[in-house]
Amino acid sequence: MVPVQMELSIAPLRHPGPGIAGASIQERFEAFHQLNPWILVQLESLTADCAKRGLRRIGIGMLFEVLRWQYGRATSGEPFKLNNDFRSRYVRLLVQRHPEWAALFETRELRTP
């Protein structure tokens, strides 16, 4: 059996300007997410695929790395600068939009607002 590779819809990555540097993690995340809504869509697609395949636990780190890899393939190696500080924020958005996925992810209390 040949494994099926999932193709993602990748868009150019956009970053907020330097004026966001002193903002909180949440504020930086919101600015980044507003410029790159396709990232959440792709994380949803990856999560749905994992759930469909029967995975009971999913790590957002794994999803980030798959997305980074796919981005590199689609852009001929352009670096994918996805801030790891945003992982917990993306998990919370995924679960907010898909409550049935709450058991798939482990979340902890946010230390920084």
OpenMM code with the backbone's topology and positions (N, CA, C; nanometers):
from openmm import Vec3, app, unit

residues = "MET VAL PRO VAL GLN MET GLU LEU SER ILE ALA PRO LEU ARG HIS PRO GLY PRO GLY ILE ALA GLY ALA SER ILE GLN GLU ARG PHE GLU ALA PHE HIS GLN LEU ASN PRO TRP ILE LEU VAL GLN LEU GLU SER LEU THR ALA ASP CYS ALA LYS ARG GLY LEU ARG ARG ILE GLY ILE GLY MET LEU PHE GLU VAL LEU ARG TRP GLN TYR GLY ARG ALA THR SER GLY GLU PRO PHE LYS LEU ASN ASN ASP PHE ARG SER ARG TYR VAL ARG LEU LEU VAL GLN ARG HIS PRO GLU TRP ALA ALA LEU PHE GLU THR ARG GLU LEU ARG THR PRO".split()
positions = [
    Vec3(0.0847, -0.1183, 0.0000),
    Vec3(0.0000, 0.0000, 0.0000),
    Vec3(0.0891, 0.1245, 0.0000),
    Vec3(0.0655, 0.2150, -0.0904),
    Vec3(0.1416, 0.3390, -0.1003),
    Vec3(0.0742, 0.4443, -0.0143),
    Vec3(0.1502, 0.5078, 0.0782),
    Vec3(0.0885, 0.6103, 0.1620),
    Vec3(0.0458, 0.7311, 0.0792),
    Vec3(-0.0650, 0.7895, 0.1176),
    Vec3(-0.1162, 0.9080, 0.0502),
    Vec3(-0.0593, 1.0297, 0.1204),
    Vec3(-0.0004, 1.1190, 0.0431),
    Vec3(0.0530, 1.2418, 0.1003),
    Vec3(-0.0492, 1.3523, 0.0845),
    Vec3(-0.0751, 1.4208, 0.1908),
    Vec3(-0.1735, 1.5269, 0.1917),
    Vec3(-0.1104, 1.6556, 0.1401),
    Vec3(-0.1721, 1.7183, 0.0435),
    Vec3(-0.1245, 1.8461, -0.0081),
    Vec3(-0.2038, 1.9588, 0.0572),
    Vec3(-0.1335, 2.0588, 0.1012),
    Vec3(-0.1973, 2.1719, 0.1667),
    Vec3(-0.1988, 2.2923, 0.0737),
    Vec3(-0.2934, 2.3814, 0.0950),
    Vec3(-0.2970, 2.5075, 0.0215),
    Vec3(-0.2121, 2.6085, 0.0970),
    Vec3(-0.0998, 2.6414, 0.0385),
    Vec3(-0.0034, 2.7293, 0.1036),
    Vec3(-0.0114, 2.8675, 0.0388),
    Vec3(-0.0097, 2.9708, 0.1205),
    Vec3(-0.0089, 3.1092, 0.0728),
    Vec3(0.1201, 3.1755, 0.1208),
    Vec3(0.1561, 3.2876, 0.0617),
    Vec3(0.2751, 3.3581, 0.1108),
    Vec3(0.2579, 3.3969, 0.2577),
    Vec3(0.3625, 3.3774, 0.3337),
    Vec3(0.3598, 3.4105, 0.4758),
    Vec3(0.3835, 3.5602, 0.4926),
    Vec3(0.2996, 3.6233, 0.5736),
    Vec3(0.3127, 3.7665, 0.5989),
    Vec3(0.3366, 3.7888, 0.7468),
    Vec3(0.4216, 3.8858, 0.7785),
    Vec3(0.4535, 3.9170, 0.9178),
    Vec3(0.4138, 4.0605, 0.9497),
    Vec3(0.3638, 4.0825, 1.0712),
    Vec3(0.3327, 4.2202, 1.1123),
    Vec3(0.4613, 4.3040, 1.1124),
    Vec3(0.4468, 4.4326, 1.1016),
    Vec3(0.5623, 4.5225, 1.1006),
    Vec3(0.6339, 4.5261, 1.2340),
    Vec3(0.7463, 4.5949, 1.2386),
    Vec3(0.8276, 4.6003, 1.3605),
    Vec3(0.7586, 4.6684, 1.4779),
    Vec3(0.6535, 4.7447, 1.4533),
    Vec3(0.5827, 4.8128, 1.5610),
    Vec3(0.5141, 4.7194, 1.6587),
    Vec3(0.5021, 4.5917, 1.6253),
    Vec3(0.4335, 4.4943, 1.7107),
    Vec3(0.5308, 4.4305, 1.8109),
    Vec3(0.6578, 4.4604, 1.7997),
    Vec3(0.7621, 4.3933, 1.8785),
    Vec3(0.7386, 4.3986, 2.0299),
    Vec3(0.6905, 4.5082, 2.0840),
    Vec3(0.6718, 4.5195, 2.2279),
    Vec3(0.5375, 4.4689, 2.2777),
    Vec3(0.4575, 4.4157, 2.1903),
    Vec3(0.3226, 4.3703, 2.2257),
    Vec3(0.3274, 4.2372, 2.3000),
    Vec3(0.2172, 4.2029, 2.3631),
    Vec3(0.2068, 4.0738, 2.4324),
    Vec3(0.2031, 3.9607, 2.3297),
    Vec3(0.2236, 3.8387, 2.3762),
    Vec3(0.2158, 3.7231, 2.2866),
    Vec3(0.0785, 3.7184, 2.2203),
    Vec3(-0.0265, 3.7414, 2.2969),
    Vec3(-0.1620, 3.7374, 2.2415),
    Vec3(-0.1805, 3.8432, 2.1331),
    Vec3(-0.1316, 3.9632, 2.1576),
    Vec3(-0.1440, 4.0706, 2.0585),
    Vec3(-0.0636, 4.0388, 1.9327),
    Vec3(0.0568, 3.9839, 1.9504),
    Vec3(0.1389, 3.9466, 1.8350),
    Vec3(0.0718, 3.8335, 1.7566),
    Vec3(0.0143, 3.7372, 1.8309),
    Vec3(-0.0564, 3.6276, 1.7654),
    Vec3(-0.1737, 3.6799, 1.6837),
    Vec3(-0.2543, 3.7659, 1.7427),
    Vec3(-0.3719, 3.8186, 1.6734),
    Vec3(-0.3326, 3.8941, 1.5465),
    Vec3(-0.2253, 3.9726, 1.5530),
    Vec3(-0.1784, 4.0451, 1.4346),
    Vec3(-0.1303, 3.9473, 1.3278),
    Vec3(-0.0558, 3.8444, 1.3692),
    Vec3(-0.0050, 3.7448, 1.2753),
    Vec3(-0.1206, 3.6657, 1.2141),
    Vec3(-0.2138, 3.6225, 1.2972),
    Vec3(-0.3277, 3.5439, 1.2500),
    Vec3(-0.4134, 3.6234, 1.1514),
    Vec3(-0.4312, 3.7507, 1.1773),
    Vec3(-0.5102, 3.8352, 1.0870),
    Vec3(-0.4456, 3.8410, 0.9481),
    Vec3(-0.3126, 3.8414, 0.9431),
    Vec3(-0.2418, 3.8458, 0.8148),
    Vec3(-0.2323, 3.7092, 0.7471),
    Vec3(-0.2469, 3.6014, 0.8257),
    Vec3(-0.2270, 3.4656, 0.7748),
    Vec3(-0.3384, 3.3707, 0.8171),
    Vec3(-0.4633, 3.4012, 0.7837),
    Vec3(-0.5728, 3.3138, 0.8274),
    Vec3(-0.5635, 3.1732, 0.7683),
    Vec3(-0.4916, 3.1566, 0.6599),
    Vec3(-0.4770, 3.0261, 0.5955),
    Vec3(-0.4039, 2.9261, 0.6845),
    Vec3(-0.3244, 2.9749, 0.7782),
    Vec3(-0.2515, 2.8820, 0.8662),
    Vec3(-0.3497, 2.8032, 0.9514),
    Vec3(-0.4479, 2.8701, 1.0104),
    Vec3(-0.5488, 2.7998, 1.0901),
    Vec3(-0.6248, 2.7004, 1.0033),
    Vec3(-0.6586, 2.7384, 0.8825),
    Vec3(-0.7301, 2.6484, 0.7913),
    Vec3(-0.6474, 2.5224, 0.7664),
    Vec3(-0.5177, 2.5387, 0.7464),
    Vec3(-0.4316, 2.4228, 0.7215),
    Vec3(-0.4147, 2.3378, 0.8472),
    Vec3(-0.4048, 2.4017, 0.9628),
    Vec3(-0.3982, 2.3253, 1.0878),
    Vec3(-0.5276, 2.2481, 1.1093),
    Vec3(-0.6413, 2.3062, 1.0734),
    Vec3(-0.7696, 2.2356, 1.0812),
    Vec3(-0.7690, 2.1140, 0.9891),
    Vec3(-0.7179, 2.1322, 0.8701),
    Vec3(-0.7130, 2.0222, 0.7735),
    Vec3(-0.6245, 1.9084, 0.8247),
    Vec3(-0.5094, 1.9430, 0.8780),
    Vec3(-0.4184, 1.8412, 0.9324),
    Vec3(-0.4816, 1.7698, 1.0517),
    Vec3(-0.5462, 1.8465, 1.1397),
    Vec3(-0.6097, 1.7877, 1.2577),
    Vec3(-0.7238, 1.6954, 1.2171),
    Vec3(-0.8055, 1.7401, 1.1237),
    Vec3(-0.9168, 1.6565, 1.0764),
    Vec3(-0.8645, 1.5262, 1.0170),
    Vec3(-0.7550, 1.5338, 0.9423),
    Vec3(-0.6958, 1.4136, 0.8846),
    Vec3(-0.6473, 1.3188, 0.9943),
    Vec3(-0.5818, 1.3724, 1.0954),
    Vec3(-0.5341, 1.2894, 1.2067),
    Vec3(-0.6512, 1.2246, 1.2803),
    Vec3(-0.7557, 1.3024, 1.3052),
    Vec3(-0.8731, 1.2494, 1.3759),
    Vec3(-0.9401, 1.1401, 1.2937),
    Vec3(-0.9502, 1.1626, 1.1638),
    Vec3(-1.0119, 1.0640, 1.0748),
    Vec3(-0.9328, 0.9327, 1.0742),
    Vec3(-0.8035, 0.9430, 1.0906),
    Vec3(-0.7179, 0.8243, 1.0922),
    Vec3(-0.7146, 0.7552, 1.2288),
    Vec3(-0.7865, 0.8115, 1.3251),
    Vec3(-0.8003, 0.7456, 1.4537),
    Vec3(-0.7008, 0.7863, 1.5602),
    Vec3(-0.6206, 0.8892, 1.5368),
    Vec3(-0.5280, 0.9337, 1.6412),
    Vec3(-0.6072, 0.9848, 1.7603),
    Vec3(-0.5640, 0.9484, 1.8774),
    Vec3(-0.6340, 0.9917, 1.9988),
    Vec3(-0.5699, 1.1136, 2.0621),
    Vec3(-0.4434, 1.1365, 2.0341),
    Vec3(-0.3710, 1.2533, 2.0844),
    Vec3(-0.2920, 1.3123, 1.9677),
    Vec3(-0.2925, 1.4442, 1.9604),
    Vec3(-0.2198, 1.5142, 1.8550),
    Vec3(-0.1378, 1.6242, 1.9207),
    Vec3(-0.0137, 1.6353, 1.8798),
    Vec3(0.0709, 1.7430, 1.9292),
    Vec3(0.0738, 1.8577, 1.8298),
    Vec3(0.0504, 1.9776, 1.8789),
    Vec3(0.0539, 2.0940, 1.7907),
    Vec3(0.1936, 2.1112, 1.7328),
    Vec3(0.2964, 2.0677, 1.8048),
    Vec3(0.4326, 2.0750, 1.7528),
    Vec3(0.4480, 1.9937, 1.6252),
    Vec3(0.3883, 1.8755, 1.6225),
    Vec3(0.3923, 1.7922, 1.5029),
    Vec3(0.3235, 1.8636, 1.3870),
    Vec3(0.2072, 1.9222, 1.4137),
    Vec3(0.1336, 1.9911, 1.3081),
    Vec3(0.2129, 2.1099, 1.2549),
    Vec3(0.2795, 2.1841, 1.3450),
    Vec3(0.3628, 2.2972, 1.3025),
    Vec3(0.4747, 2.2485, 1.2107),
    Vec3(0.5387, 2.1368, 1.2477),
    Vec3(0.6506, 2.0873, 1.1668),
    Vec3(0.6035, 2.0377, 1.0302),
    Vec3(0.4883, 1.9735, 1.0246),
    Vec3(0.4339, 1.9307, 0.8954),
    Vec3(0.4047, 2.0534, 0.8099),
    Vec3(0.3468, 2.1561, 0.8700),
    Vec3(0.3166, 2.2783, 0.7970),
    Vec3(0.4448, 2.3459, 0.7482),
    Vec3(0.5463, 2.3494, 0.8329),
    Vec3(0.6757, 2.4063, 0.7919),
    Vec3(0.7343, 2.3287, 0.6736),
    Vec3(0.7268, 2.1978, 0.6808),
    Vec3(0.7801, 2.1135, 0.5746),
    Vec3(0.7048, 2.1371, 0.4434),
    Vec3(0.5727, 2.1375, 0.4514),
    Vec3(0.4912, 2.1599, 0.3324),
    Vec3(0.5178, 2.2992, 0.2739),
    Vec3(0.5350, 2.3983, 0.3599),
    Vec3(0.5627, 2.5337, 0.3135),
    Vec3(0.6959, 2.5372, 0.2388),
    Vec3(0.7964, 2.4711, 0.2940),
    Vec3(0.9266, 2.4647, 0.2275),
    Vec3(0.9187, 2.3984, 0.0919),
    Vec3(0.8402, 2.2931, 0.0815),
    Vec3(0.8216, 2.2241, -0.0466),
    Vec3(0.7504, 2.3137, -0.1476),
    Vec3(0.6503, 2.3863, -0.1024),
    Vec3(0.5697, 2.4679, -0.1923),
    Vec3(0.6413, 2.5955, -0.2359),
    Vec3(0.7381, 2.6408, -0.1568),
    Vec3(0.8048, 2.7683, -0.1862),
    Vec3(0.9515, 2.7491, -0.2220),
    Vec3(0.9897, 2.6288, -0.2564),
    Vec3(1.1296, 2.5983, -0.2922),
    Vec3(1.2265, 2.6334, -0.1810),
    Vec3(1.1869, 2.6040, -0.0591),
    Vec3(1.2767, 2.6179, 0.0542),
    Vec3(1.2735, 2.7501, 0.1270),
    Vec3(1.1785, 2.8369, 0.0941),
    Vec3(1.1678, 2.9638, 0.1669),
    Vec3(1.1426, 2.9343, 0.3143),
    Vec3(1.2165, 2.9994, 0.4055),
    Vec3(1.1957, 2.9702, 0.5482),
    Vec3(1.0543, 3.0051, 0.5938),
    Vec3(1.0000, 2.9196, 0.6760),
    Vec3(0.8652, 2.9375, 0.7289),
    Vec3(0.8795, 2.9796, 0.8734),
    Vec3(0.8671, 3.1064, 0.8988),
    Vec3(0.8883, 3.1617, 1.0321),
    Vec3(0.7559, 3.1657, 1.1073),
    Vec3(0.7239, 3.0521, 1.1667),
    Vec3(0.6026, 3.0386, 1.2458),
    Vec3(0.6457, 3.0321, 1.3914),
    Vec3(0.6143, 3.1352, 1.4663),
    Vec3(0.6599, 3.1502, 1.6041),
    Vec3(0.6009, 3.0411, 1.6935),
    Vec3(0.6882, 2.9665, 1.7604),
    Vec3(0.6421, 2.8605, 1.8504),
    Vec3(0.5602, 2.9155, 1.9673),
    Vec3(0.5748, 3.0444, 1.9978),
    Vec3(0.4932, 3.1052, 2.1033),
    Vec3(0.3446, 3.1008, 2.0688),
    Vec3(0.3131, 3.0827, 1.9397),
    Vec3(0.1738, 3.0836, 1.8959),
    Vec3(0.1080, 2.9458, 1.9022),
    Vec3(0.1825, 2.8435, 1.9352),
    Vec3(0.1266, 2.7074, 1.9362),
    Vec3(0.0016, 2.6975, 2.0223),
    Vec3(0.0119, 2.7424, 2.1471),
    Vec3(-0.1020, 2.7276, 2.2391),
    Vec3(-0.2221, 2.8088, 2.1915),
    Vec3(-0.1957, 2.9208, 2.1261),
    Vec3(-0.3060, 3.0031, 2.0751),
    Vec3(-0.3776, 2.9308, 1.9610),
    Vec3(-0.3004, 2.8664, 1.8739),
    Vec3(-0.3633, 2.7920, 1.7646),
    Vec3(-0.4435, 2.6737, 1.8175),
    Vec3(-0.3925, 2.6032, 1.9177),
    Vec3(-0.4686, 2.4917, 1.9755),
    Vec3(-0.6013, 2.5422, 2.0301),
    Vec3(-0.5975, 2.6519, 2.0997),
    Vec3(-0.7203, 2.7060, 2.1570),
    Vec3(-0.8201, 2.7458, 2.0479),
    Vec3(-0.7713, 2.8021, 1.9390),
    Vec3(-0.8614, 2.8336, 1.8270),
    Vec3(-0.9189, 2.7072, 1.7646),
    Vec3(-0.8348, 2.6056, 1.7481),
    Vec3(-0.8833, 2.4794, 1.6907),
    Vec3(-0.9951, 2.4203, 1.7758),
    Vec3(-0.9745, 2.4183, 1.9064),
    Vec3(-1.0739, 2.3597, 1.9973),
    Vec3(-1.1972, 2.4490, 2.0068),
    Vec3(-1.1773, 2.5784, 2.0013),
    Vec3(-1.2926, 2.6699, 2.0033),
    Vec3(-1.3809, 2.6464, 1.8806),
    Vec3(-1.3189, 2.6280, 1.7663),
    Vec3(-1.3947, 2.6065, 1.6424),
    Vec3(-1.4450, 2.4641, 1.6278),
    Vec3(-1.3771, 2.3695, 1.6946),
    Vec3(-1.4130, 2.2270, 1.6859),
    Vec3(-1.4070, 2.1654, 1.8260),
    Vec3(-1.5071, 2.1888, 1.9088),
    Vec3(-1.5050, 2.1380, 2.0467),
    Vec3(-1.4841, 1.9869, 2.0546),
    Vec3(-1.5239, 1.9145, 1.9515),
    Vec3(-1.5068, 1.7689, 1.9506),
    Vec3(-1.3593, 1.7288, 1.9490),
    Vec3(-1.2698, 1.8217, 1.9215),
    Vec3(-1.1261, 1.7931, 1.9195),
    Vec3(-1.0578, 1.8197, 2.0540),
    Vec3(-1.1314, 1.8637, 2.1534),
    Vec3(-1.0707, 1.9008, 2.2825),
    Vec3(-0.9873, 1.7879, 2.3416),
    Vec3(-1.0335, 1.6658, 2.3293),
    Vec3(-0.9597, 1.5524, 2.3874),
    Vec3(-0.8338, 1.5182, 2.3079),
    Vec3(-0.8216, 1.5674, 2.1867),
    Vec3(-0.7046, 1.5374, 2.1048),
    Vec3(-0.5808, 1.6135, 2.1492),
    Vec3(-0.6013, 1.7303, 2.2080),
    Vec3(-0.4904, 1.8180, 2.2457),
    Vec3(-0.4814, 1.8335, 2.3964),
    Vec3(-0.3607, 1.8430, 2.4441),
    Vec3(-0.3387, 1.8750, 2.5845),
    Vec3(-0.3137, 2.0242, 2.5937),
    Vec3(-0.3863, 2.0905, 2.6802),
    Vec3(-0.3639, 2.2343, 2.7001),
    Vec3(-0.3320, 2.2591, 2.8463),
    Vec3(-0.2547, 2.3621, 2.8662),
    Vec3(-0.2207, 2.4059, 3.0012),
    Vec3(-0.2681, 2.5491, 3.0171),
    Vec3(-0.2688, 2.5939, 3.1389),
    Vec3(-0.3067, 2.7324, 3.1654),
    Vec3(-0.2037, 2.8236, 3.0996),
    Vec3(-0.2523, 2.9314, 3.0380),
    Vec3(-0.1603, 3.0275, 2.9764),
    Vec3(-0.0849, 3.1010, 3.0857),
    Vec3(0.0473, 3.1091, 3.0685),
    Vec3(0.1291, 3.1815, 3.1650),
    Vec3(0.1361, 3.3293, 3.1320),
    Vec3(0.1243, 3.3609, 3.0024),
    Vec3(0.1336, 3.4988, 2.9567),
    Vec3(0.0085, 3.5338, 2.8792),
    Vec3(-0.0561, 3.6436, 2.9151),
    Vec3(-0.1780, 3.6807, 2.8420),
    Vec3(-0.1484, 3.7249, 2.6997),
] * unit.nanometer
topology = app.Topology()
chain = topology.addChain("A")
for resn in residues:
    res = topology.addResidue(resn, chain)
    for name in ("N", "CA", "C"):
        topology.addAtom(name, app.Element.getBySymbol(name[0]), res)
